[in-house]
Amino acid sequence: MTKAERKSLWETRVAQYRASGQSASVWCAENKVSVCQLYYWLKKNGAQPAWIPVEIQGSYGESSLCVRVGRAAIEVKAGFDPEHLLKVVQTLTALC
């Protein structure tokens, strides 16, 4: 397979993944593609991370916040590390 053919194949796969609405892990399992390969081609094509909806329940003061990503819930307290939270949310997004 030439570079051009491989690029065209992955452009098609990336478009199908995006249109599916599925998580990367589910889509890759169904299409027999490595998650690492998908992320590589997403990054190579300049894909930006997608924003996901966040549901905030209840009334929260400055002490804590509950963030839900898929089935997972994260309690965020005052003084949290934003970079660490970002990595956790990205990991959960890939898995959920």
C-alpha positions as YAML, in Angstrom:
chain: A
units: angstrom
residues:
- id: 1
  name: MET
  ca: [0.00, 0.00, 0.00]
- id: 2
  name: THR
  ca: [1.40, 3.38, -0.97]
- id: 3
  name: LYS
  ca: [1.54, 6.36, 1.40]
- id: 4
  name: ALA
  ca: [-1.25, 8.05, -0.55]
- id: 5
  name: GLU
  ca: [-3.45, 4.96, -0.32]
- id: 6
  name: ARG
  ca: [-2.79, 4.60, 3.42]
- id: 7
  name: LYS
  ca: [-3.56, 8.29, 3.96]
- id: 8
  name: SER
  ca: [-6.80, 7.99, 1.99]
- id: 9
  name: LEU
  ca: [-7.80, 4.86, 3.93]
- id: 10
  name: TRP
  ca: [-7.23, 6.60, 7.25]
- id: 11
  name: GLU
  ca: [-9.05, 9.75, 6.18]
- id: 12
  name: THR
  ca: [-12.05, 7.54, 5.47]
- id: 13
  name: ARG
  ca: [-11.68, 5.71, 8.79]
- id: 14
  name: VAL
  ca: [-11.36, 8.96, 10.76]
- id: 15
  name: ALA
  ca: [-14.50, 10.32, 9.06]
- id: 16
  name: GLN
  ca: [-16.39, 7.10, 9.86]
- id: 17
  name: TYR
  ca: [-15.23, 7.23, 13.49]
- id: 18
  name: ARG
  ca: [-16.34, 10.85, 13.89]
- id: 19
  name: ALA
  ca: [-19.72, 10.15, 12.27]
- id: 20
  name: SER
  ca: [-20.30, 7.10, 14.48]
- id: 21
  name: GLY
  ca: [-20.65, 9.01, 17.74]
- id: 22
  name: GLN
  ca: [-18.97, 6.08, 19.49]
- id: 23
  name: SER
  ca: [-16.07, 6.19, 21.88]
- id: 24
  name: ALA
  ca: [-12.68, 5.47, 20.33]
- id: 25
  name: SER
  ca: [-12.36, 2.13, 22.13]
- id: 26
  name: VAL
  ca: [-15.78, 0.87, 20.99]
- id: 27
  name: TRP
  ca: [-15.34, 2.05, 17.40]
- id: 28
  name: CYS
  ca: [-11.86, 0.54, 17.16]
- id: 29
  name: ALA
  ca: [-13.00, -2.81, 18.57]
- id: 30
  name: GLU
  ca: [-15.88, -2.99, 16.09]
- id: 31
  name: ASN
  ca: [-13.63, -2.02, 13.17]
- id: 32
  name: LYS
  ca: [-10.61, -4.10, 14.24]
- id: 33
  name: VAL
  ca: [-8.37, -1.04, 14.43]
- id: 34
  name: SER
  ca: [-5.86, -0.19, 17.14]
- id: 35
  name: VAL
  ca: [-6.87, 2.73, 19.36]
- id: 36
  name: CYS
  ca: [-3.27, 3.95, 19.14]
- id: 37
  name: GLN
  ca: [-3.47, 4.00, 15.34]
- id: 38
  name: LEU
  ca: [-6.73, 5.97, 15.44]
- id: 39
  name: TYR
  ca: [-5.27, 8.54, 17.84]
- id: 40
  name: TYR
  ca: [-2.15, 8.81, 15.69]
- id: 41
  name: TRP
  ca: [-4.21, 9.62, 12.58]
- id: 42
  name: LEU
  ca: [-6.50, 11.97, 14.48]
- id: 43
  name: LYS
  ca: [-3.44, 13.87, 15.69]
- id: 44
  name: LYS
  ca: [-1.71, 13.70, 12.30]
- id: 45
  name: ASN
  ca: [-4.74, 15.25, 10.63]
- id: 46
  name: GLY
  ca: [-4.78, 18.08, 13.15]
- id: 47
  name: ALA
  ca: [-7.87, 16.88, 14.98]
- id: 48
  name: GLN
  ca: [-8.70, 18.88, 18.07]
- id: 49
  name: PRO
  ca: [-10.13, 17.17, 21.12]
- id: 50
  name: ALA
  ca: [-13.90, 17.28, 21.10]
- id: 51
  name: TRP
  ca: [-15.69, 19.02, 23.93]
- id: 52
  name: ILE
  ca: [-18.01, 16.72, 25.76]
- id: 53
  name: PRO
  ca: [-21.14, 17.71, 27.65]
- id: 54
  name: VAL
  ca: [-20.69, 18.04, 31.39]
- id: 55
  name: GLU
  ca: [-23.64, 17.76, 33.72]
- id: 56
  name: ILE
  ca: [-23.50, 19.62, 37.02]
- id: 57
  name: GLN
  ca: [-26.01, 18.45, 39.57]
- id: 58
  name: GLY
  ca: [-27.00, 20.16, 42.76]
- id: 59
  name: SER
  ca: [-25.76, 23.35, 44.28]
- id: 60
  name: TYR
  ca: [-22.03, 23.56, 44.89]
- id: 61
  name: GLY
  ca: [-20.08, 26.12, 46.82]
- id: 62
  name: GLU
  ca: [-16.37, 26.57, 46.53]
- id: 63
  name: SER
  ca: [-15.67, 23.27, 48.29]
- id: 64
  name: SER
  ca: [-16.39, 20.68, 45.57]
- id: 65
  name: LEU
  ca: [-17.81, 19.95, 42.14]
- id: 66
  name: CYS
  ca: [-18.98, 16.66, 40.62]
- id: 67
  name: VAL
  ca: [-18.03, 16.12, 36.96]
- id: 68
  name: ARG
  ca: [-19.56, 13.19, 35.04]
- id: 69
  name: VAL
  ca: [-17.89, 11.69, 31.98]
- id: 70
  name: GLY
  ca: [-19.90, 8.78, 30.65]
- id: 71
  name: ARG
  ca: [-20.61, 6.55, 33.64]
- id: 72
  name: ALA
  ca: [-17.71, 7.94, 35.68]
- id: 73
  name: ALA
  ca: [-18.01, 10.71, 38.26]
- id: 74
  name: ILE
  ca: [-15.12, 12.88, 39.42]
- id: 75
  name: GLU
  ca: [-15.28, 14.98, 42.55]
- id: 76
  name: VAL
  ca: [-13.22, 18.13, 42.12]
- id: 77
  name: LYS
  ca: [-12.32, 20.09, 45.24]
- id: 78
  name: ALA
  ca: [-10.91, 23.57, 45.63]
- id: 79
  name: GLY
  ca: [-7.19, 23.71, 44.84]
- id: 80
  name: PHE
  ca: [-7.29, 20.87, 42.27]
- id: 81
  name: ASP
  ca: [-4.57, 20.51, 39.62]
- id: 82
  name: PRO
  ca: [-6.18, 21.49, 36.26]
- id: 83
  name: GLU
  ca: [-3.61, 19.53, 34.20]
- id: 84
  name: HIS
  ca: [-4.30, 16.38, 36.20]
- id: 85
  name: LEU
  ca: [-8.06, 16.81, 35.78]
- id: 86
  name: LEU
  ca: [-7.59, 17.29, 32.02]
- id: 87
  name: LYS
  ca: [-5.63, 14.03, 31.75]
- id: 88
  name: VAL
  ca: [-8.27, 12.16, 33.78]
- id: 89
  name: VAL
  ca: [-11.12, 13.50, 31.61]
- id: 90
  name: GLN
  ca: [-9.24, 12.66, 28.40]
- id: 91
  name: THR
  ca: [-8.60, 9.13, 29.62]
- id: 92
  name: LEU
  ca: [-12.23, 8.63, 30.64]
- id: 93
  name: THR
  ca: [-13.43, 10.04, 27.33]
- id: 94
  name: ALA
  ca: [-11.34, 7.50, 25.46]
- id: 95
  name: LEU
  ca: [-12.68, 4.65, 27.60]
- id: 96
  name: CYS
  ca: [-16.36, 5.59, 27.95]
...
